[in-house]
Amino acid sequence: MQRQSLLFLVFCAILSGCAARESASPATSVPETAPAALTFNEQIAALPEGSIQYFAESPFGPASIEAKGSYLSGMGHECRSARAASGDKSHRFVVCREKDGEWRFIPTIFESMLR
């Protein structure tokens, strides 16, 4: 009987020691950083070809953007053409990935020419 009592006390001491050790050192949480929001240019580059996406903020104000095809520019940059429609106006533009990996907005120069 004494042996069972002794084992019981040892067992309780082990359990309480583990519990005390766990509560004495709370788990540290690693702060999570929110993923950086994609820029307008990156969002355009990521759109599937032929898709239309509304943007509340764009270089043209609130507009629906239609993603066109991708191509390789004469300078060797990966580019994506698109069209923005805002009200009764429509604008063509391109986003191109430069050597540093950043996507750059390039308005087409032909929009302002007389037809």
C-alpha positions as CSV (number, residue, x, y, z in Angstrom):
1,M,0.0,0.0,0.0
2,Q,2.8,2.4,0.8
3,R,4.5,1.5,-2.5
4,Q,1.3,2.4,-4.4
5,S,1.0,5.7,-2.5
6,L,4.6,6.4,-3.2
7,L,4.1,5.7,-6.9
8,F,1.0,7.8,-6.9
9,L,2.9,10.7,-5.4
10,V,5.7,10.4,-7.8
11,F,3.3,10.2,-10.7
12,C,1.5,13.3,-9.5
13,A,4.8,15.2,-9.0
14,I,5.8,14.3,-12.6
15,L,2.5,15.5,-14.0
16,S,2.4,18.7,-12.0
17,G,6.1,19.4,-12.9
18,C,5.3,19.1,-16.6
19,A,2.2,21.2,-16.2
20,A,4.2,23.8,-14.3
21,R,7.0,23.8,-16.8
22,E,4.5,24.3,-19.7
23,S,2.7,27.2,-18.0
24,A,5.9,28.9,-16.9
25,S,7.1,29.2,-20.5
26,P,4.2,30.2,-22.8
27,A,4.5,29.4,-26.4
28,T,6.0,32.3,-28.4
29,S,4.1,33.1,-31.5
30,V,5.9,34.3,-34.6
31,P,4.2,37.4,-35.9
32,E,3.0,36.9,-39.4
33,T,3.5,39.6,-41.9
34,A,0.7,40.2,-44.3
35,P,1.7,39.5,-47.9
36,A,2.4,42.7,-49.8
37,A,-0.5,43.8,-51.9
38,L,0.0,43.5,-55.7
39,T,0.5,46.8,-57.6
40,F,-1.9,47.7,-60.4
41,N,0.7,46.7,-62.9
42,E,1.3,43.3,-61.2
43,Q,-2.5,42.6,-61.1
44,I,-2.8,43.3,-64.8
45,A,0.1,41.0,-65.6
46,A,-1.5,38.2,-63.6
47,L,-5.0,38.4,-65.3
48,P,-5.9,35.5,-67.6
49,E,-6.0,36.5,-71.2
50,G,-9.5,37.7,-72.3
51,S,-10.7,38.3,-68.7
52,I,-12.3,41.6,-67.6
53,Q,-11.7,42.9,-64.1
54,Y,-13.1,46.1,-62.5
55,F,-10.6,48.3,-60.7
56,A,-11.8,51.1,-58.5
57,E,-8.4,52.7,-58.8
58,S,-6.4,52.7,-62.0
59,P,-4.4,55.2,-64.0
60,F,-7.7,56.0,-65.8
61,G,-9.8,56.3,-62.6
62,P,-12.5,53.6,-62.0
63,A,-12.4,51.3,-65.0
64,S,-13.0,47.8,-66.3
65,I,-9.7,46.4,-67.6
66,E,-9.7,43.7,-70.3
67,A,-6.5,41.7,-70.4
68,K,-5.1,41.0,-73.9
69,G,-2.3,38.7,-75.0
70,S,1.3,38.6,-73.7
71,Y,4.3,39.1,-76.0
72,L,8.0,39.7,-76.0
73,S,8.9,43.3,-76.7
74,G,11.7,44.4,-79.1
75,M,13.8,45.1,-76.0
76,G,13.3,41.5,-74.8
77,H,10.8,42.4,-72.0
78,E,7.8,40.3,-71.2
79,C,4.7,42.5,-71.9
80,R,1.0,42.3,-71.5
81,S,-1.4,44.5,-73.5
82,A,-4.8,45.6,-72.0
83,R,-7.7,47.9,-72.6
84,A,-9.3,50.1,-70.0
85,A,-13.0,51.2,-70.4
86,S,-14.3,54.0,-68.2
87,G,-17.6,55.4,-69.1
88,D,-17.6,56.1,-72.8
89,K,-13.8,56.3,-73.0
90,S,-11.4,53.5,-73.8
91,H,-7.6,53.4,-73.5
92,R,-5.1,50.8,-74.6
93,F,-2.0,50.3,-72.5
94,V,0.8,47.8,-71.8
95,V,2.6,46.6,-68.7
96,C,6.1,45.2,-69.2
97,R,8.4,43.4,-66.8
98,E,11.8,45.1,-66.7
99,K,15.1,43.5,-66.0
100,D,14.7,44.2,-62.2
101,G,11.5,42.2,-62.3
102,E,9.2,45.2,-61.7
103,W,6.2,45.6,-64.0
104,R,6.0,49.1,-65.6
105,F,2.9,50.8,-67.0
106,I,3.3,52.1,-70.5
107,P,0.4,54.0,-72.2
108,T,0.2,53.5,-75.9
109,I,1.2,56.6,-77.9
110,F,-1.3,55.8,-80.7
111,E,-4.4,56.6,-78.6
112,S,-3.9,60.4,-79.0
113,M,-3.2,60.3,-82.8
114,L,-5.9,61.3,-85.3
115,R,-7.4,58.4,-87.2
